[in-house]
Amino acid sequence: MTENSRKLVVVGHGAAGLAAALSAAEQAGSRGLHIDITLLEKSREDEAGGNTRWSPSYMRLAAPDRLAPGFEEDMQQASGGLADQAYFRTLAEHATVTIEWLQRHGIEFTVPVYYLSIGPPRIQPVGGGSAIVEKLSDAAKQAGVKFLYATSAMRLRMNEGRVHGLDIQSGDDDTTLDADAVVLACGGFQGNAAMMGAHFGPAGETIKLISPGPRFDTGDGIRMAIDQGANISGDWNGMHMEPVDPRSKHSAPIVLVYPYGIVVDQEGRRFFDEGGGLVHETWEAFARDIHFARPKSIAYAILDGRLFDIPGYKRAIRSEVPPYQAGTLAELALKIGIPARNLEQTIEAYNAAATGDVARFDATQRDGLAAAAALKPPKSNWARPITRPPYLAYPLVGAVAYTFGGLATNERAEVLSDGGPISGLFAAGETTGHFYRIAPNAVSVLRALVFGQIAGRQAVEFLQPR
């Protein structure tokens, strides 16, 4: 490998790809190395940023310089003990250093007021994920990274077991980029209906995307690496979903007040424990149940005027469309198109069981205000009777943010095969598969940044003459 031949290609313009490209440029500069770095992005420049641009980008730290307590233990708990310990230990060890790096690039952090419920400590970049995209892309361009927009990565080229190039497509033009190393950071496969159908069944093909960014996440990096013998990891039957208002035109129009009322299906019947946990503990299973198990893949959160008494309740609603409102349950049922008698019977049964001391109600934590044991399914917290008009209804559907299945990588962000790391191939973010069962709360963007940085630095290390 000669001095002029060293070329690094990064695929993807979200947190992971931008962190990889910028950290590689900085690492090469600090070592006096000349490495041509190109970042490919399949979207137009004004659409670029993937999931990151649309994400609030909560990160599981107690403060910018302090990790949240029990971080690694929480990762194992979320995964049911399946998580790669070395991977998440590396994430823990590099988290605060990565935040400091972001701060040096002009990204400020704050402690957000998170919806309504109390959960793990979190920090958030001021301006959300779009601030990450804008600041890191500007810094990468200033550092000499070349950006190719509206350009898709199609195929990895290998030579004697190591990365040699990348076939790309821009419009009707196909060409090959020489590459001595490649970082795959182009998301999961939630934007690929065929892959979603293959892994989640026919209903997987019709899941609503939570924001505009994921439509570009079509599994390209995963597919290209598998074609070259890469191993896979993560839960291929797993994805992060959230309940959203299908009427909304906003990105991620979540409605997270469902624990404070009941939820019914198209027939007006309850089907899950609305108070089974804090919203970030129940939203995935709830949203998935709606899409895969409910008639017409829709449900309705039913509440009453007590919602308006909850301080800051609007923080838990990102839909700009007001709920359906009515003076009677029968009128409300008519508005949302469900059988009125069924809804009335459901709420009669619920109200008869919701006989606890309503003074115990506390929207911010599990308050233990449970309905009577005879209620099926149960309601374990926040069980107040629904009796005060106006009666309210939010339609809810499940929307996917990202998938869990992806490439197997180690703590150095190297893509693994049966024979060990694939020479010159790295990956980070949702392209890698390290989540199982449920997504650990406030971790996805953090791990994209941490392992994007690691991938960029390791790529430079790999390319350094020896």
C-alpha positions as CSV (number, residue, x, y, z in Angstrom):
1,M,0.0,0.0,0.0
2,T,1.5,3.3,-1.1
3,E,1.2,6.7,0.5
4,N,-1.2,7.9,-2.2
5,S,-3.3,4.8,-2.3
6,R,-4.9,4.9,1.1
7,K,-8.6,5.5,0.8
8,L,-11.4,5.2,3.4
9,V,-15.0,5.1,2.4
10,V,-17.7,5.7,5.1
11,V,-21.3,4.7,4.2
12,G,-24.0,6.6,6.0
13,H,-24.6,10.2,7.1
14,G,-26.1,9.7,10.6
15,A,-24.4,9.8,14.0
16,A,-22.3,6.7,13.4
17,G,-21.1,7.6,9.9
18,L,-20.3,11.2,10.7
19,A,-18.5,10.3,13.9
20,A,-16.5,7.7,11.9
21,A,-15.6,10.1,9.1
22,L,-14.6,13.0,11.4
23,S,-12.7,10.9,13.9
24,A,-10.8,9.3,11.0
25,A,-9.9,12.7,9.5
26,E,-8.7,13.9,12.9
27,Q,-6.7,10.8,13.7
28,A,-5.0,10.9,10.3
29,G,-4.2,14.5,10.7
30,S,-2.7,14.0,14.2
31,R,-0.4,11.3,12.7
32,G,0.5,13.2,9.6
33,L,-1.1,10.7,7.4
34,H,-2.6,11.4,4.0
35,I,-5.9,9.4,3.8
36,D,-8.6,10.2,1.3
37,I,-11.9,10.0,3.2
38,T,-15.2,9.8,1.3
39,L,-18.6,9.7,2.9
40,L,-21.5,8.2,0.8
41,E,-25.1,9.1,1.5
42,K,-28.0,7.7,-0.5
43,S,-30.3,10.6,0.2
44,R,-30.1,14.2,-1.0
45,E,-28.1,16.6,1.1
46,D,-31.2,18.3,2.4
47,E,-32.6,14.9,3.6
48,A,-29.4,13.6,5.0
49,G,-29.0,12.5,8.6
50,G,-30.8,9.2,8.8
51,N,-32.6,8.4,12.1
52,T,-30.3,10.8,13.9
53,R,-31.6,14.0,12.4
54,W,-35.2,13.2,13.6
55,S,-34.2,11.8,17.0
56,P,-34.4,13.7,20.3
57,S,-31.1,11.9,20.9
58,Y,-31.5,11.2,24.6
59,M,-28.3,9.6,26.0
60,R,-28.0,7.5,29.1
61,L,-25.7,9.6,31.2
62,A,-26.2,11.3,34.6
63,A,-24.2,14.3,33.3
64,P,-21.9,15.0,30.3
65,D,-19.0,13.8,32.4
66,R,-20.7,11.0,34.4
67,L,-22.2,7.7,33.2
68,A,-25.6,6.7,34.6
69,P,-25.3,4.3,37.5
70,G,-25.7,0.6,36.7
71,F,-25.2,1.2,33.0
72,E,-23.7,-2.1,32.1
73,E,-26.1,-4.0,34.3
74,D,-29.0,-2.3,32.7
75,M,-27.8,-3.4,29.2
76,Q,-27.7,-7.0,30.3
77,Q,-31.1,-6.8,31.9
78,A,-32.7,-5.3,28.7
79,S,-31.1,-8.1,26.6
80,G,-32.1,-10.9,28.9
81,G,-28.4,-11.6,29.4
82,L,-27.6,-11.9,25.7
83,A,-25.7,-8.7,25.3
84,D,-22.0,-8.8,24.4
85,Q,-20.3,-7.7,27.6
86,A,-17.1,-6.5,25.9
87,Y,-19.1,-4.3,23.5
88,F,-21.2,-2.6,26.2
89,R,-18.2,-2.3,28.6
90,T,-16.4,-0.4,25.7
91,L,-19.5,1.7,25.3
92,A,-19.4,2.6,29.0
93,E,-15.7,3.3,29.0
94,H,-15.9,5.7,26.0
95,A,-19.2,7.4,26.6
96,T,-18.1,10.5,28.5
97,V,-15.0,10.9,26.3
98,T,-17.3,10.9,23.3
99,I,-19.5,13.6,24.8
100,E,-16.5,15.7,25.5
101,W,-15.5,15.3,21.9
102,L,-18.9,16.5,20.8
103,Q,-18.7,19.5,23.0
104,R,-15.4,20.4,21.4
105,H,-17.3,20.5,18.1
106,G,-19.8,23.0,19.5
107,I,-22.6,20.6,20.6
108,E,-24.1,21.6,23.9
109,F,-25.9,19.4,26.3
110,T,-28.8,19.8,28.7
111,V,-30.7,17.6,31.1
112,P,-34.1,17.1,29.5
113,V,-37.5,16.9,31.1
114,Y,-38.4,13.4,29.8
115,Y,-42.1,13.0,29.0
116,L,-43.8,12.5,32.3
117,S,-42.4,9.4,34.0
118,I,-39.2,9.1,36.0
119,G,-36.6,6.8,34.5
120,P,-32.9,6.4,34.0
121,P,-30.9,9.7,34.0
122,R,-30.4,11.2,30.5
123,I,-28.7,14.1,28.8
124,Q,-29.7,15.5,25.4
125,P,-27.9,17.7,22.9
126,V,-29.4,21.1,22.6
127,G,-31.2,21.0,19.3
128,G,-31.6,17.2,19.3
129,G,-30.2,14.9,16.7
130,S,-30.2,17.6,14.0
131,A,-27.6,19.5,16.0
132,I,-25.4,16.4,15.9
133,V,-25.8,16.0,12.2
134,E,-25.2,19.7,11.4
135,K,-22.2,20.2,13.7
136,L,-20.4,17.0,12.7
137,S,-21.0,17.3,9.0
138,D,-19.7,20.8,9.0
139,A,-16.6,19.7,11.0
140,A,-16.0,16.7,8.7
141,K,-16.2,18.9,5.6
142,Q,-13.7,21.4,7.1
143,A,-11.4,18.4,7.9
144,G,-11.3,17.5,4.3
145,V,-13.9,14.7,4.1
146,K,-15.5,14.4,0.7
147,F,-19.3,14.0,0.7
148,L,-21.2,12.2,-2.1
149,Y,-24.9,12.6,-1.8
150,A,-27.7,10.8,-3.7
151,T,-25.2,7.9,-4.0
152,S,-26.0,4.3,-3.0
153,A,-23.5,1.7,-2.0
154,M,-24.2,-1.5,-3.9
155,R,-21.5,-4.1,-3.4
156,L,-18.2,-4.5,-1.5
157,R,-15.3,-5.6,-3.6
158,M,-12.7,-7.9,-1.9
159,N,-9.2,-9.0,-3.0
160,E,-7.6,-11.9,-1.2
161,G,-9.9,-11.5,1.8
162,R,-9.6,-7.8,2.3
163,V,-11.6,-4.8,1.3
164,H,-10.6,-3.5,-2.1
165,G,-13.4,-1.2,-3.3
166,L,-17.1,-0.4,-3.3
167,D,-19.5,-0.4,-6.2
168,I,-21.7,2.6,-6.1
169,Q,-24.7,4.0,-7.9
170,S,-25.6,7.7,-8.5
171,G,-28.7,8.2,-10.6
172,D,-28.2,6.0,-13.7
173,D,-24.4,6.0,-13.3
174,D,-22.6,2.9,-11.8
175,T,-19.0,3.0,-10.9
176,T,-16.5,1.6,-8.4
177,L,-14.6,3.5,-5.7
178,D,-11.3,2.2,-4.7
179,A,-11.2,1.7,-1.0
180,D,-8.6,0.2,1.3
181,A,-11.0,0.3,4.2
182,V,-14.8,0.8,4.6
183,V,-17.0,1.8,7.5
184,L,-20.6,0.6,7.2
185,A,-22.9,3.0,9.1
186,C,-26.0,3.1,7.0
187,G,-28.7,1.9,9.4
188,G,-30.8,-1.1,9.8
189,F,-33.4,-2.5,7.4
190,Q,-36.7,-0.9,8.6
191,G,-37.0,1.0,5.3
192,N,-36.9,-2.3,3.2
193,A,-40.3,-3.8,3.0
194,A,-39.0,-7.1,1.6
195,M,-36.5,-7.6,4.4
196,M,-39.2,-6.5,7.0
197,G,-41.5,-9.1,5.5
198,A,-38.8,-11.8,5.5
199,H,-38.1,-11.3,9.2
200,F,-41.4,-10.2,10.6
201,G,-43.9,-11.9,8.3
202,P,-46.4,-10.2,5.9
203,A,-47.4,-7.6,8.5
204,G,-43.8,-6.5,8.7
205,E,-44.1,-5.0,5.2
206,T,-46.7,-2.4,6.2
207,I,-45.3,-1.0,9.5
208,K,-45.3,2.7,9.6
209,L,-41.9,4.4,9.8
210,I,-41.7,6.7,12.8
211,S,-40.0,9.5,10.9
212,P,-38.8,10.4,7.4
213,G,-35.2,9.3,8.0
214,P,-35.6,5.5,8.3
215,R,-36.9,5.2,4.7
216,F,-33.3,5.3,3.6
217,D,-32.3,2.5,6.0
218,T,-32.8,-0.4,3.6
219,G,-30.2,-2.9,4.9
220,D,-27.6,-2.1,2.2
221,G,-24.6,-2.3,4.6
222,I,-25.9,-5.5,6.2
223,R,-26.5,-7.2,2.9
224,M,-23.2,-6.2,1.4
225,A,-21.2,-7.5,4.3
226,I,-23.2,-10.8,4.5
227,D,-22.5,-11.3,0.8
228,Q,-18.8,-11.3,1.8
229,G,-19.1,-13.7,4.6
230,A,-19.8,-11.5,7.6
231,N,-21.5,-13.0,10.6
232,I,-24.7,-11.6,12.0
233,S,-25.7,-10.7,15.5
234,G,-28.6,-9.2,17.4
235,D,-32.3,-10.1,17.6
236,W,-33.6,-10.5,14.1
237,N,-37.1,-10.7,15.4
238,G,-36.6,-7.4,17.3
239,M,-37.2,-3.8,16.6
240,H,-37.8,-0.6,18.4
241,M,-41.4,0.5,18.0
242,E,-43.5,3.3,19.6
243,P,-47.2,4.1,19.6
244,V,-48.0,7.1,17.4
245,D,-51.0,9.1,16.2
246,P,-51.7,8.0,12.6
247,R,-53.5,11.3,11.9
248,S,-50.4,13.4,12.6
249,K,-48.1,14.9,9.9
250,H,-45.3,15.3,12.5
251,S,-42.2,13.2,12.8
252,A,-42.5,10.7,15.7
253,P,-46.0,11.8,16.8
254,I,-45.9,9.6,19.9
255,V,-48.8,9.6,22.4
256,L,-47.5,8.4,25.8
257,V,-50.5,9.2,28.0
258,Y,-52.0,5.7,27.6
259,P,-51.0,4.6,31.1
260,Y,-53.4,7.1,32.6
261,G,-56.5,5.7,31.0
262,I,-57.2,2.5,29.2
263,V,-56.6,1.2,25.7
264,V,-59.1,-0.6,23.6
265,D,-59.0,-2.3,20.2
266,Q,-61.3,-1.8,17.2
267,E,-64.0,-3.8,19.0
268,G,-63.8,-1.6,22.1
269,R,-62.1,-4.2,24.3
270,R,-59.0,-3.9,26.5
271,F,-56.1,-6.1,25.6
272,F,-53.1,-5.3,27.8
273,D,-52.0,-3.9,31.1
274,E,-51.7,-0.1,30.5
275,G,-50.0,0.3,33.8
276,G,-47.5,-2.5,33.5
277,G,-44.6,-0.1,33.7
278,L,-43.2,3.3,32.8
279,V,-43.8,4.2,29.1
280,H,-40.2,3.4,28.0
281,E,-40.7,-0.1,29.6
282,T,-44.0,-0.9,27.8
283,W,-44.0,1.1,24.5
284,E,-42.2,-1.5,22.4
285,A,-44.4,-4.5,23.3
286,F,-47.5,-2.3,23.2
287,A,-46.8,-0.8,19.7
288,R,-45.9,-4.3,18.4
289,D,-49.1,-5.8,19.8
290,I,-51.1,-3.1,18.1
291,H,-49.6,-3.7,14.7
292,F,-49.4,-7.4,14.7
293,A,-52.3,-8.6,16.8
294,R,-55.1,-6.0,16.8
295,P,-57.8,-5.7,14.2
296,K,-56.9,-3.2,11.5
297,S,-53.6,-2.6,13.4
298,I,-55.1,0.2,15.4
299,A,-56.0,0.9,19.0
300,Y,-57.4,3.8,21.0
301,A,-56.2,5.4,24.2
302,I,-59.4,6.3,26.2
303,L,-59.1,9.0,28.9
304,D,-61.2,11.5,30.6
305,G,-60.9,15.1,31.8
306,R,-58.5,14.1,34.5
307,L,-55.8,14.1,31.9
308,F,-55.8,17.8,31.9
309,D,-55.0,17.9,35.6
310,I,-51.7,16.1,35.2
311,P,-48.9,18.8,35.3
312,G,-47.0,18.8,32.0
313,Y,-49.1,16.1,30.3
314,K,-48.5,17.7,26.9
315,R,-44.8,16.6,27.2
316,A,-46.0,13.1,26.6
317,I,-47.8,14.0,23.4
318,R,-46.0,15.0,20.1
319,S,-49.1,14.8,17.9
320,E,-50.3,18.2,16.8
321,V,-53.8,16.7,16.3
322,P,-56.1,17.1,19.3
323,P,-57.8,14.0,20.7
324,Y,-61.4,13.1,19.8
325,Q,-63.6,14.6,22.5
326,A,-67.2,13.9,23.5
327,G,-69.6,14.4,26.4
328,T,-70.6,10.8,26.5
329,L,-68.9,7.4,25.9
330,A,-71.5,6.6,23.2
331,E,-70.7,9.8,21.3
332,L,-67.0,9.1,21.6
333,A,-67.4,5.6,20.3
334,L,-69.3,7.0,17.3
335,K,-66.5,9.4,16.5
336,I,-63.8,6.7,16.5
337,G,-65.9,4.1,14.8
338,I,-66.1,1.4,17.5
339,P,-69.2,-0.3,19.0
340,A,-70.6,2.0,21.6
341,R,-72.0,-0.7,23.8
342,N,-68.7,-2.6,23.9
343,L,-66.9,0.5,24.9
344,E,-69.4,1.3,27.6
345,Q,-69.3,-2.3,29.0
346,T,-65.5,-2.2,29.0
347,I,-65.3,1.0,30.9
348,E,-68.1,-0.1,33.3
349,A,-66.0,-3.2,34.1
350,Y,-62.8,-1.1,34.5
351,N,-64.4,1.5,36.7
352,A,-65.9,-1.2,38.9
353,A,-62.3,-2.5,39.5
354,A,-60.6,0.9,39.8
355,T,-61.6,1.4,43.4
356,G,-58.2,2.3,45.0
357,D,-57.4,5.6,46.7
358,V,-57.1,8.1,43.8
359,A,-55.0,10.3,46.0
360,R,-52.1,7.9,45.4
361,F,-52.1,8.7,41.7
362,D,-48.6,9.9,40.6
363,A,-48.1,10.1,36.9
364,T,-44.3,10.3,37.3
365,Q,-43.7,6.8,38.7
366,R,-45.3,3.5,39.4
367,D,-47.8,4.5,42.0
368,G,-49.2,1.1,42.9
369,L,-52.7,2.3,42.2
370,A,-53.9,-1.0,40.8
371,A,-57.3,-2.1,39.8
372,A,-58.9,-5.0,41.5
373,A,-57.4,-8.4,40.8
374,A,-60.5,-9.6,39.0
375,L,-59.9,-7.2,36.1
376,K,-58.6,-9.0,33.1
377,P,-56.2,-7.9,31.7
378,P,-55.0,-6.2,34.9
379,K,-54.1,-2.6,35.4
380,S,-51.1,-2.5,37.7
381,N,-50.7,1.3,38.2
382,W,-52.5,4.6,37.6
383,A,-55.9,2.9,37.8
384,R,-58.4,5.8,38.2
385,P,-62.0,5.4,37.1
386,I,-63.0,7.1,33.8
387,T,-65.9,9.2,34.8
388,R,-65.2,12.9,34.2
389,P,-66.2,14.4,30.8
390,P,-65.0,15.3,28.4
391,Y,-64.1,11.8,27.3
392,L,-61.0,11.6,25.1
393,A,-59.7,9.2,22.5
394,Y,-56.3,9.1,20.7
395,P,-56.0,6.6,17.8
396,L,-52.7,4.7,18.0
397,V,-50.7,2.6,15.6
398,G,-47.2,1.1,16.0
399,A,-44.3,2.8,14.2
400,V,-40.8,1.4,13.8
401,A,-37.7,3.4,14.6
402,Y,-35.0,0.8,14.0
403,T,-34.4,-2.9,13.7
404,F,-32.1,-5.0,16.0
405,G,-30.6,-7.6,13.6
406,G,-27.3,-6.6,12.0
407,L,-23.7,-7.4,11.6
408,A,-21.5,-9.0,14.2
409,T,-18.7,-6.6,15.4
410,N,-16.2,-6.6,18.2
411,E,-15.3,-3.8,20.6
412,R,-12.9,-2.4,17.9
413,A,-15.9,-2.1,15.5
414,E,-14.4,-4.7,13.2
415,V,-16.9,-6.8,11.2
416,L,-16.5,-10.4,12.1
417,S,-16.7,-13.6,10.0
418,D,-16.1,-17.2,10.9
419,G,-12.4,-16.6,10.2
420,G,-12.2,-13.5,12.4
421,P,-12.3,-9.8,11.5
422,I,-12.8,-9.1,7.8
423,S,-9.7,-7.2,6.8
424,G,-10.5,-3.5,6.3
425,L,-14.2,-3.7,7.1
426,F,-15.8,-1.8,10.1
427,A,-19.3,-1.1,11.1
428,A,-21.2,1.0,13.7
429,G,-24.7,2.1,14.7
430,E,-27.8,0.3,13.7
431,T,-26.0,-1.6,10.9
432,T,-24.6,-3.7,13.8
433,G,-26.7,-6.2,15.8
434,H,-26.1,-5.8,19.5
435,F,-29.7,-5.3,20.9
436,Y,-31.8,-8.2,22.1
437,R,-35.4,-8.5,23.4
438,I,-36.0,-4.7,24.0
439,A,-34.0,-1.6,23.2
440,P,-32.1,-0.3,26.2
441,N,-33.5,3.2,26.8
442,A,-31.5,6.2,25.6
443,V,-28.6,4.2,24.1
444,S,-29.0,4.0,20.3
445,V,-27.5,7.4,19.4
446,L,-24.9,7.2,22.1
447,R,-23.6,3.8,20.8
448,A,-23.7,5.1,17.2
449,L,-21.4,8.0,18.2
450,V,-19.1,5.9,20.4
451,F,-18.6,3.1,17.9
452,G,-18.6,5.5,15.0
453,Q,-15.6,7.2,16.6
454,I,-13.9,3.8,17.3
455,A,-14.5,2.6,13.7
456,G,-12.9,5.8,12.2
457,R,-9.9,5.5,14.5
458,Q,-9.5,1.8,13.9
459,A,-9.7,2.3,10.1
460,V,-6.9,4.8,10.3
461,E,-4.9,2.4,12.4
462,F,-5.5,-0.3,9.8
463,L,-4.4,2.0,7.0
464,Q,-1.3,3.3,8.7
465,P,1.9,2.1,7.0
466,R,3.9,-0.5,8.9
